[in-house]
C-alpha cells in the first residue's frame, strides 16, 4: 500500500496483497465472533433451567418480581431502579416464556451492536485495515470480557445503559435525541447521570439539559406508577445503596465496597468515601473533558463511565464494561510501550484477579479490587497520548535486529516477529508471565485422564525402562532414604529451586542482556506449552502414586494409595501430570542458557550442576520416572527449535552505518576530508549498536565500524 501511495513500481501488486491479507484476517475474526456466539448459546442450552440465569430468577423465579405481589424490593434480590422494574417486566416475562433462549439471543445482539458502535467511534484518522478489523475485534473482546460473560450467565441487563450512552454520543441525530437516550440510560443506572456534566462542559448544553429532563421524567413516571417502590429505592435505600448482595463482597468493585473490605465502616467510612468520590469525579471529569476536546470522544465516554463505576454505591462485575472501553486510549511515547495498557485492560477484564496477582499478603487488596484499580487508574492517572502530540501516530520506533541467515540450510526459517534489541516493558512482561503461568496451572489441573489411565501408563513406562535397563528409580529412592542428609538435601532442592532459578535467570537477562532475554523467554514459553500437550494426551502417575511398587514419598509423606484422593494435593494440582517433567525441563533450560551466555567456564559448569541435581532429586524423591526427564529434555529442545525457526538464531547480525568513501581526484586540489562531527545515518539505516545482542552501541573504533585501524 505504501508503494501504491508513492506510485512506485509494484504498487498495485502490493495493494492487492495487503488487501487480500486484511480480507482474510477479517473473515477469520468474524468466524471467531460467530464461534463465541455459538458457544454462549450452547452454554445456555446445556445448563439446566434451574441453574442458568440465576439473576433472572429475580424476575421469573418462584419468589421473583413477576410472581410476588407488592413491592419490587420485597424479594430482597431486585436492586434496580423503579423505572427499570417498570420497563423491564415485559422483557422478563418473555424470558420466562422462552426459557431464556430469546433473552440470550437478544443480549448477544446488543453486544454486537455495542461493538459496532464502539468500532465506528474510534478517533481518527483510522486506516482502512483498522476500519475493517475494528468491529470483529471489539465484539470478540466484549464477548470474552467478564462483564458480558456474567451478563449472559446471570441474565442481567447491564449492556443496555452502556449501549444507550454510546448511541446517544455517536449515533443520535441532534442534541435532543442524544439527551433522551442518555437520560433513559441514567434512569436505568443512576450514576450514568454523570454524563450530563460531560455534555455540558464539552459545549453540548442542550443535550445535557435534555439528559437531566429525560431522567427526571422517567423517574417521575416510575414514581407515579409505583410510589412505594420509588420511596424505598430513592429515600429509604439512598439510590439503591444496600440493595442486593452484601456491599462488602468481592463482586462490588466500587470505592464503597473496597473501603468496607478494608474494615472501615460507620461515619469514618462514609466521610472517606465522600472525599475520595469527590476527588475521582473532579479529576476524572476534567480529564474526560480534555480528551473529548482533543477529539477522543470514545475515550472521554469510557473515562466518565469509569468514574461512575468508582463512585457508585454498588458496582457489580456485570456493570464494568466502561473499563473495557478505555482500551482505545494510547499510552506511551515508544512503540514498544503501546501494548502495555491494552494488554493490562484486556487481562483485567477477561481473567479473575487471582490469576493476575499471586496470593501474597501485600498484593491481596490490589488483587481483590483489580477492576476498581483499573477503573480509577483510567479515570485519574493513566497518561493517554493527545492527538496533537507528535507521538500519537508516530511513536518512537523500536530498534530491531537485522535478519540473520540460517545456520543449517535444511532448516528453513519462517520468522513471524522481528528480534527486538531494546529491553521489553517490565509491566507488560510481568502481566504476561503471571497470566501465562495462571493459564498453565489451570490447564494442567484440568488435564484429562483419571487414576486408572494414569496407573496403566505408569506400568507402560516401567516396562519400557526395564527393556532399556534404565529402571533405577526404586534403587535410587531407597538408597537416598537410608541417608538422612541426602534425603533432606534432595527434598529441599526439589521443593525450593524449581521456580527460583528460572526467575533469577530471566531477571538477570532482562537487566543485562535484553535481546537474549526475549530469545530465552520465548523458548521457555514454547517448552511449557508443549508440556501442557503432554499432560493432556498422556496422563501419567509418578512412582510415589503407583500402588504395589514400593516407592517412598520422601516429600509429602505416606499416601493412601487405595483412595483416588490424596488430601490437599489433589485440590492444588494435577497429580498425574508427570510426563514430561517440567522440573527437569526448566532446569535443563536454565543450564543451557547459562552455558550459551555465561562468559566464564566456572559459570557454565555451575549452570550444568542445576539440571544434574534436579534429575537426581526428581528420581530420588519418587516424583518422576527417568523417561519423564527425557520428555522434559525433548520439550525444551523443541522450544529452542521453534524459537530458532520462528525468530531466527540467537546470534544477531550487527549492522552499523558506514561512512561514505570519498573518491580522490587524479589532479587538482585535494578533496575535502569528512568532518569529525558525528554523522546521522540515512533514513532507514540501522542506528549504531542496533545489532548487538546486549543492546549496547558498537564502539566507533571497533572492527566493522568503517573507521579506525584494522585489528
C-alpha positions in Angstrom: 0.0 0.0 0.0 2.9 2.3 0.7 4.3 1.6 -2.8 0.9 2.4 -4.3 0.7 5.7 -2.5 4.1 6.6 -3.7 3.3 5.5 -7.2 6.4 3.2 -7.4 6.6 0.0 -9.3 4.7 -2.9 -7.8 2.3 -0.6 -6.1 -0.8 -2.3 -7.5 0.5 -5.7 -6.6 1.4 -4.5 -3.1 -2.1 -3.1 -2.6 -3.8 -6.3 -3.8 -1.6 -8.3 -1.5 -2.2 -6.1 1.5 -6.0 -6.0 0.8 -6.1 -9.8 0.5 -4.4 -10.2 3.9 -6.8 -7.8 5.5 -9.8 -9.5 3.9 -8.5 -12.9 5.1 -8.0 -11.6 8.6 -11.4 -10.1 8.6 -13.0 -13.4 7.7 -11.1 -15.2 10.4 -12.1 -12.6 13.0 -15.8 -12.7 12.1 -15.5 -16.5 12.3 -14.2 -16.1 15.8 -17.2 -13.9 16.7 -19.6 -16.5 15.3 -17.8 -19.2 17.3 -18.0 -17.2 20.5 -21.7 -16.5 19.9 -22.5 -20.2 19.3 -20.5 -21.2 22.4 -22.5 -18.8 24.5 -25.8 -20.1 23.2 -24.7 -23.7 23.6 -23.7 -23.0 27.2 -27.1 -21.6 28.0 -28.9 -24.6 26.3 -26.7 -27.1 28.1 -27.3 -25.6 31.5 -30.3 -27.0 33.4 -33.2 -24.5 33.7 -32.8 -24.2 37.4 -29.1 -23.2 37.2 -29.0 -20.7 34.4 -29.9 -17.1 34.6 -29.6 -17.0 38.4 -30.1 -13.3 38.4 -33.0 -13.6 36.0 -34.6 -15.7 38.8 -35.1 -12.3 40.4 -37.9 -11.8 37.9 -39.1 -15.3 36.8 -38.4 -17.4 39.9 -40.9 -18.6 42.4 -40.1 -15.5 44.6 -39.4 -13.3 41.6 -40.9 -9.9 40.8 -43.3 -11.4 38.3 -44.9 -13.8 40.9 -44.8 -11.7 44.1 -47.4 -9.1 44.7 -46.4 -5.9 46.4 -43.2 -4.0 46.2 -40.3 -4.8 43.8 -38.0 -4.9 46.7 -39.9 -7.4 48.9 -37.8 -10.2 47.5 -34.5 -8.7 48.7 -33.0 -9.6 45.3 -34.0 -6.9 43.0 -31.7 -3.9 43.2 -32.5 -1.9 40.0 -34.3 1.4 39.8 -38.1 1.6 39.9 -38.0 2.7 36.2 -36.1 -0.4 35.4 -38.7 -2.5 37.1 -41.4 -0.7 35.2 -39.9 -1.1 31.7 -38.2 -4.5 32.0 -41.1 -6.5 33.3 -42.3 -7.3 29.7 -38.8 -8.4 28.8 -38.6 -10.6 31.8 -42.0 -12.2 31.1 -40.8 -13.0 27.5 -37.7 -14.6 29.0 -39.9 -16.7 31.3 -41.9 -17.9 28.3 -38.9 -18.7 26.2 -36.8 -20.3 29.0 -34.2 -17.6 28.4 -33.2 -18.5 24.9 -34.6 -15.4 23.4 -33.0 -13.4 26.2 -29.6 -14.9 25.3 -30.0 -14.1 21.6 -31.2 -10.6 22.5 -28.2 -10.0 24.7 -25.8 -11.2 22.0 -27.4 -8.9 19.5 -27.0 -5.9 21.9 -23.3 -6.9 22.4 -22.8 -7.0 18.7 -24.4 -3.6 18.2 -22.3 -2.2 21.1 -19.1 -3.5 19.4 -20.0 -2.0 16.0 -20.8 1.4 17.5 -17.6 1.4 19.5 -15.6 0.5 16.5 -17.1 3.3 14.4 -16.4 5.8 17.2 -12.6 5.3 17.2 -10.7 8.6 17.0 -9.4 9.4 13.5 -7.6 9.2 11.3 -8.3 5.5 11.0 -6.6 3.3 8.4 -8.6 1.1 6.1 -7.2 -2.0 7.9 -8.3 -0.7 11.3 -11.7 0.2 10.0 -12.3 -3.3 8.6 -11.0 -5.2 11.6 -12.2 -3.0 14.5 -15.7 -4.3 14.7 -15.0 -8.0 14.9 -12.1 -7.4 17.4 -14.4 -5.2 19.6 -17.2 -7.7 19.6 -14.8 -10.6 20.4 -13.3 -8.7 23.3 -16.7 -7.8 24.6 -17.8 -11.5 24.5 -14.7 -12.6 26.3 -14.9 -10.0 29.0 -16.1 -10.8 32.5 -19.0 -8.3 32.4 -20.6 -9.8 29.3 -19.9 -13.4 30.4 -21.6 -12.7 33.7 -24.4 -10.9 31.9 -25.1 -13.8 29.7 -24.8 -16.3 32.5 -26.8 -14.4 35.1 -29.4 -12.8 32.8 -28.5 -9.2 33.6 -29.4 -6.1 31.6 -26.2 -4.0 32.2 -25.4 -3.9 28.5 -28.4 -1.6 27.8 -27.3 1.6 29.6 -23.8 1.4 28.0 -25.3 0.9 24.6 -27.8 3.8 25.1 -24.9 6.1 26.1 -22.8 5.2 23.0 -25.8 5.6 20.8 -26.6 8.9 22.3 -23.0 10.2 21.9 -22.2 8.8 18.5 -25.3 7.8 16.5 -28.2 10.0 17.6 -29.1 12.9 15.3 -29.4 16.2 17.1 -28.9 17.2 20.7 -32.4 16.3 21.8 -32.1 12.6 20.6 -28.7 12.3 22.3 -30.0 13.6 25.6 -33.1 11.4 25.5 -31.0 8.2 25.1 -28.5 9.1 27.8 -31.4 10.2 30.1 -33.1 6.8 29.7 -29.7 5.1 30.5 -29.4 7.2 33.6 -32.9 6.2 34.7 -31.9 2.6 34.4 -28.5 3.2 36.1 -28.4 6.5 38.1 -24.6 7.0 38.1 -24.8 7.4 34.3 -26.2 10.9 35.1 -22.5 11.9 35.3 -22.6 12.1 31.5 -24.7 15.2 31.8 -21.8 17.3 33.2 -19.6 15.9 30.5 -22.0 17.1 27.8 -22.3 20.5 29.4 -18.6 21.0 29.8 -17.9 20.0 26.2 -20.4 22.5 24.8 -23.4 20.2 24.3 -25.6 22.0 26.8 -28.9 21.3 25.1 -28.1 17.6 25.2 -27.1 17.9 28.9 -30.4 19.6 29.8 -32.3 17.0 27.8 -30.5 14.3 29.7 -31.5 15.7 33.0 -35.1 16.3 31.9 -35.4 12.8 30.5 -34.0 11.3 33.7 -36.5 13.3 35.8 -39.5 12.4 33.5 -38.6 8.7 33.6 -38.1 8.6 37.3 -41.2 10.7 37.9 -43.2 8.3 35.7 -42.0 5.4 37.8 -42.8 7.3 41.0 -46.3 7.9 39.8 -46.8 4.2 38.8 -45.0 2.8 41.8 -44.8 5.3 44.6 -43.9 2.8 47.4 -41.1 1.2 45.3 -39.7 4.7 44.4 -39.7 5.7 48.1 -37.9 2.5 49.0 -35.3 2.9 46.4 -34.6 6.7 46.4 -35.2 7.6 50.0 -35.0 4.6 52.2 -32.0 3.0 50.5 -30.5 6.3 49.2 -30.5 5.5 45.5 -30.2 1.7 45.9 -27.3 1.6 48.4 -27.6 -1.6 50.4 -29.9 -3.4 48.0 -29.0 -6.8 46.6 -25.9 -8.8 47.7 -23.6 -7.7 50.6 -21.9 -4.4 49.6 -18.6 -5.7 51.1 -18.5 -8.7 48.8 -15.8 -9.1 46.2 -18.4 -8.7 43.5 -18.9 -5.0 44.4 -16.0 -3.2 42.6 -16.7 0.3 43.8 -14.9 2.6 46.3 -17.6 1.9 48.8 -17.1 -1.9 48.5 -13.3 -1.6 48.7 -13.5 0.5 51.9 -15.8 -1.9 53.5 -13.5 -4.8 52.7 -10.6 -2.9 54.3 -12.5 -2.9 57.6 -13.8 0.7 57.6 -17.4 1.3 58.5 -19.7 3.9 60.0 -19.2 7.7 59.8 -15.5 7.3 59.1 -16.1 5.1 56.0 -18.8 7.5 54.7 -16.6 10.6 55.2 -13.7 8.9 53.4 -15.9 7.7 50.7 -17.4 11.1 50.0 -13.8 12.6 49.9 -12.5 10.0 47.5 -15.6 10.1 45.4 -15.4 13.9 45.0 -11.7 13.7 44.1 -12.4 11.0 41.5 -15.3 12.9 40.0 -13.5 16.2 39.7 -10.3 14.7 38.3 -11.9 12.1 36.1 -14.4 14.6 34.5 -11.7 17.1 33.9 -9.6 14.5 32.1 -12.7 13.3 30.2 -13.4 16.9 29.0 -9.8 17.4 27.9 -9.8 14.2 25.8 -13.2 15.0 24.4 -12.0 18.4 23.2 -8.9 16.6 21.8 -11.1 14.6 19.5 -11.1 11.3 21.6 -14.8 11.3 22.5 -14.9 7.5 22.9 -12.1 7.7 25.4 -13.9 10.5 27.2 -17.0 8.4 27.4 -15.0 5.5 28.8 -13.4 7.6 31.5 -16.7 9.1 32.6 -18.0 5.5 32.8 -15.0 4.6 34.9 -15.8 7.5 37.3 -19.4 6.2 37.5 -18.2 2.8 38.4 -15.9 4.1 41.2 -18.4 6.4 42.9 -21.4 4.1 42.6 -22.6 2.6 45.9 -22.5 -0.8 44.3 -20.7 -1.6 41.0 -21.3 -5.3 40.3 -19.0 -7.1 37.8 -21.5 -7.1 35.0 -21.7 -3.2 35.2 -18.0 -2.7 34.4 -18.0 -2.5 30.6 -16.8 1.1 30.8 -13.3 -0.1 31.8 -13.0 -2.2 28.7 -13.9 0.8 26.5 -10.8 2.6 27.9 -8.7 0.2 25.9 -8.9 2.7 23.0 -6.6 5.1 24.7 -3.0 5.3 23.5 -0.3 5.3 26.2 3.5 5.7 25.8 5.8 7.5 23.5 7.7 4.4 22.4 6.1 1.9 20.1 7.3 -0.9 22.4 5.2 0.6 25.2 1.9 0.9 23.2 0.7 -2.6 24.0 1.1 -2.3 27.8 -2.2 -0.5 28.5 -4.4 -2.6 26.1 -2.8 -5.8 27.4 -3.4 -4.8 31.1 -7.0 -3.8 30.4 -7.8 -7.0 28.4 -6.2 -9.2 31.1 -8.1 -7.4 33.9 -11.4 -7.7 32.1 -11.1 -11.3 31.0 -9.3 -13.0 33.9 -10.1 -13.1 37.6 -7.8 -11.2 40.0 -6.4 -14.5 41.4 -4.9 -15.2 38.0 -3.3 -11.8 37.7 -1.5 -11.5 41.0 -0.1 -14.1 43.3 -1.5 -14.9 46.7 0.9 -12.6 48.6 -0.5 -10.7 51.6 0.6 -7.1 50.4 -1.0 -7.7 47.0 -4.3 -9.1 48.2 -6.1 -5.7 48.4 -5.0 -5.0 44.8 -5.9 -8.5 43.6 -9.4 -8.3 45.2 -10.0 -4.8 43.7 -8.3 -5.3 40.3 -11.3 -4.0 38.3 -11.7 -1.0 40.6 -8.0 -0.2 40.4 -8.2 -0.3 36.6 -11.2 2.0 36.6 -9.7 4.6 38.9 -6.3 4.4 37.1 -8.0 5.0 33.7 -10.1 7.9 35.1 -7.5 9.7 37.1 -3.9 8.6 36.4 -3.1 6.9 33.1 -1.3 9.4 30.8 -3.1 8.9 27.5 -1.4 10.5 24.5 -3.1 13.5 23.0 -4.0 13.6 19.3 -2.0 16.8 19.0 1.1 15.0 20.2 3.7 14.0 17.6 3.8 10.6 19.2 0.1 10.0 18.5 0.6 8.4 15.1 4.4 8.2 15.1 5.7 6.7 18.3 9.5 6.3 18.8 10.2 3.2 16.7 11.6 0.0 18.2 15.1 -1.0 17.4 15.1 -4.4 15.7 18.0 -6.6 14.6 18.7 -7.2 11.0 17.6 -10.7 9.9 20.3 -13.4 10.3 20.8 -16.3 7.9 20.0 -19.8 9.0 22.9 -21.9 10.4 21.5 -25.0 8.7 20.4 -24.9 5.1 17.9 -27.7 5.6 16.1 -25.9 8.4 14.2 -23.1 6.8 13.5 -20.0 8.9 10.0 -18.5 9.0 10.4 -15.5 11.3 7.0 -14.2 12.3 8.4 -11.5 14.5 11.4 -9.3 14.3 14.0 -9.6 17.1 13.8 -6.5 19.2 17.0 -5.3 20.8 15.7 -3.0 23.4 14.5 -4.1 26.9 10.8 -5.0 26.9 8.4 -3.2 29.2 8.6 -4.6 32.7 4.9 -4.2 33.5 3.9 -6.0 30.2 6.3 -8.8 30.9 5.1 -9.3 34.5 1.4 -9.3 33.3 2.1 -11.8 30.6 4.2 -14.1 32.7 1.7 -14.1 35.5 -1.3 -14.6 33.3 0.6 -17.3 31.3 1.5 -19.2 34.4 -2.0 -19.0 35.7 -3.4 -20.4 32.5 -0.7 -23.1 32.6 -1.8 -24.0 36.1 -5.5 -24.1 35.1 -4.9 -26.3 32.0 -2.6 -28.6 33.9 -5.1 -29.1 36.7 -7.9 -29.7 34.2 -5.9 -32.1 32.0 -7.9 -35.2 31.0 -7.2 -38.6 32.4 -8.2 -40.5 35.5 -6.4 -42.6 38.1 -6.8 -45.9 36.2 -5.4 -44.5 32.9 -2.5 -42.8 34.7 -1.5 -46.0 36.5 -1.8 -48.0 33.3 0.6 -45.5 31.6 2.9 -45.8 34.6 3.2 -49.6 34.1 3.9 -48.9 30.4 6.8 -46.7 31.4 8.1 -49.3 33.8 8.1 -51.9 31.0 9.9 -49.6 28.6 12.6 -48.7 31.2 13.2 -52.3 32.1 13.6 -53.1 28.4 16.2 -50.3 28.2 17.8 -51.2 31.5 17.3 -47.7 33.0 14.8 -48.6 35.7 16.8 -47.1 38.5 14.1 -45.2 40.3 13.4 -47.7 43.1 17.1 -48.3 43.8 17.8 -44.5 43.9 14.7 -43.8 46.1 15.6 -46.4 48.7 19.3 -45.5 48.7 18.5 -41.9 49.4 16.0 -42.8 52.2 18.8 -44.6 54.0 20.9 -41.5 54.2 19.2 -38.7 56.1 21.3 -35.8 55.0 21.0 -36.8 51.3 17.2 -37.2 51.6 16.9 -33.8 53.3 19.1 -32.2 50.5 17.1 -33.7 47.6 13.8 -32.8 49.3 14.9 -29.2 49.8 16.3 -29.0 46.3 13.1 -30.4 44.7 10.9 -28.0 46.6 12.9 -24.8 46.5 14.7 -24.3 43.2 12.0 -25.1 40.6 10.8 -21.5 40.3 13.7 -19.6 41.9 16.4 -20.4 39.4 14.4 -19.8 36.1 13.1 -16.5 37.5 16.5 -15.4 38.6 18.0 -16.1 35.2 15.1 -14.3 33.5 15.7 -11.3 35.8 19.4 -11.2 35.1 18.9 -11.5 31.3 16.2 -8.7 31.5 18.6 -6.4 33.3 21.9 -7.2 31.4 21.0 -8.9 28.1 17.6 -7.7 26.9 17.9 -9.3 23.4 18.9 -12.6 24.9 16.1 -12.3 27.4 13.5 -12.3 24.6 15.0 -15.3 22.9 15.3 -17.3 26.2 11.8 -16.3 27.4 10.3 -17.4 24.1 12.0 -20.8 24.2 10.8 -21.4 27.8 7.3 -20.5 26.8 7.2 -22.8 23.9 8.6 -25.7 26.0 5.9 -25.1 28.7 3.1 -25.1 26.1 4.3 -28.3 24.6 4.5 -29.8 28.1 0.8 -29.0 28.6 0.0 -31.0 25.5 1.9 -33.9 27.0 0.0 -33.6 30.3 -3.3 -33.6 28.4 -2.6 -36.5 26.0 -0.6 -38.8 28.3 -1.7 -38.6 32.0 0.9 -40.5 34.0 1.1 -41.4 37.7 4.5 -40.7 39.3 6.3 -43.6 41.1 5.1 -42.4 44.5 1.4 -42.8 43.5 1.6 -46.3 41.8 0.5 -49.0 44.3 2.4 -52.2 44.6 5.8 -50.9 43.5 7.2 -50.0 47.0 8.2 -46.4 46.4 8.6 -44.0 49.3 7.2 -40.4 49.0 10.0 -38.5 50.7 8.4 -35.1 50.4 4.7 -35.5 51.0 4.8 -38.4 53.4 2.8 -41.7 53.2 -0.2 -41.6 50.9 -3.3 -43.7 51.0 -2.9 -45.4 47.6 -6.2 -47.2 47.9 -8.1 -43.9 47.6 -8.2 -41.8 44.4 -7.9 -38.6 46.5 -4.6 -37.6 48.1 -5.6 -34.9 50.5 -4.9 -31.3 49.8 -2.5 -32.2 47.0 -5.4 -33.3 44.8 -7.1 -29.9 45.1 -3.9 -27.9 44.4 -2.5 -29.6 41.3 -2.9 -32.5 38.9 -1.1 -35.4 40.4 -1.0 -37.2 37.1 0.9 -34.6 35.1 4.3 -36.3 35.3 5.1 -36.6 31.6 7.1 -34.6 30.6 8.9 -33.5 33.7 9.0 -29.7 33.7 11.0 -29.9 36.9 13.9 -31.2 34.8 12.8 -29.4 31.6 13.0 -26.0 33.3 16.3 -26.9 35.0 17.8 -28.0 31.6 16.7 -24.8 30.1 18.5 -22.9 32.8 21.6 -24.9 32.3 21.6 -24.4 28.5 21.0 -20.7 28.8 23.9 -20.3 31.3 26.2 -22.4 29.1 25.4 -20.3 26.0 25.6 -16.9 27.6 27.9 -17.1 30.7 31.3 -15.6 29.9 33.4 -17.8 32.2 33.9 -21.5 32.3 33.2 -21.8 36.1 29.8 -20.2 35.5 29.0 -22.6 32.7 29.9 -25.5 35.0 27.7 -24.1 37.7 24.9 -23.9 35.3 25.2 -27.5 34.3 25.1 -28.6 38.0 21.5 -27.4 38.3 19.9 -29.9 35.8 22.2 -32.6 37.3 20.9 -32.1 40.8 17.4 -31.7 39.6 17.3 -35.0 37.7 18.7 -36.7 40.8 16.1 -35.1 43.0 13.1 -35.9 40.9 14.1 -39.6 40.7 15.3 -40.0 44.3 12.1 -38.4 45.7 9.9 -40.8 43.6 8.2 -37.8 41.9 9.2 -38.7 38.3 10.4 -41.6 36.1 13.6 -41.4 34.2 11.7 -41.2 30.9 9.9 -38.1 32.4 13.2 -36.4 32.4 13.7 -37.5 28.8 10.4 -36.0 27.9 11.3 -32.7 29.7 14.5 -32.6 27.6 12.5 -33.2 24.4 10.1 -30.3 25.0 12.9 -28.0 25.9 14.8 -28.9 22.7 11.6 -28.4 20.8 11.1 -25.0 22.5 14.6 -23.9 21.4 13.9 -25.2 17.9 10.7 -23.4 17.5 12.3 -20.2 18.7 15.1 -20.7 16.1 12.6 -21.3 13.3 10.2 -18.5 14.1 12.6 -15.8 15.3 16.0 -16.7 13.9 19.3 -17.7 15.6 20.3 -16.2 18.9 23.4 -14.6 17.4 22.2 -11.5 15.6 23.7 -9.5 12.8 25.4 -6.3 13.9 24.8 -3.8 11.1 26.4 -0.4 11.7 26.4 2.7 9.5 29.2 3.0 7.0 30.8 6.4 6.3 30.7 7.1 2.5 34.0 6.8 0.8 35.4 10.0 -0.7 36.9 9.5 -4.2 40.3 11.1 -4.6 40.7 13.1 -7.9 43.6 12.4 -10.1 44.6 16.0 -10.2 43.7 19.3 -8.8 43.3 20.4 -5.2 42.8 17.6 -2.6 39.3 16.7 -1.9 37.9 17.9 1.5 38.1 15.3 4.3 35.0 14.3 6.1 34.2 16.3 9.1 34.9 14.9 12.5 31.4 15.8 13.7 29.1 12.8 14.1 27.1 12.0 11.0 23.4 10.9 11.1 22.6 7.7 9.3 20.5 7.8 6.2 16.7 7.3 6.6 16.0 3.6 7.2 19.6 2.8 8.1 20.2 1.0 11.4 21.4 3.1 14.3 24.8 2.4 15.9 24.7 -0.5 18.2 21.4 -1.7 16.8 22.7 -5.1 16.0 24.3 -6.1 19.3 22.6 -8.7 21.3 23.1 -6.8 24.5 21.6 -3.6 23.2 24.8 -1.5 23.7 26.4 0.6 21.0 29.3 -0.7 18.9 32.4 1.4 19.7 33.4 3.8 16.9 36.8 2.2 16.5 35.7 -1.4 16.6 36.1 -3.8 13.7 33.5 -3.4 11.0 32.6 0.2 12.0 34.1 1.7 8.9 36.6 3.8 10.8 39.7 3.2 13.0 42.6 1.0 12.5 42.1 -2.6 11.5 42.8 -5.3 14.1 
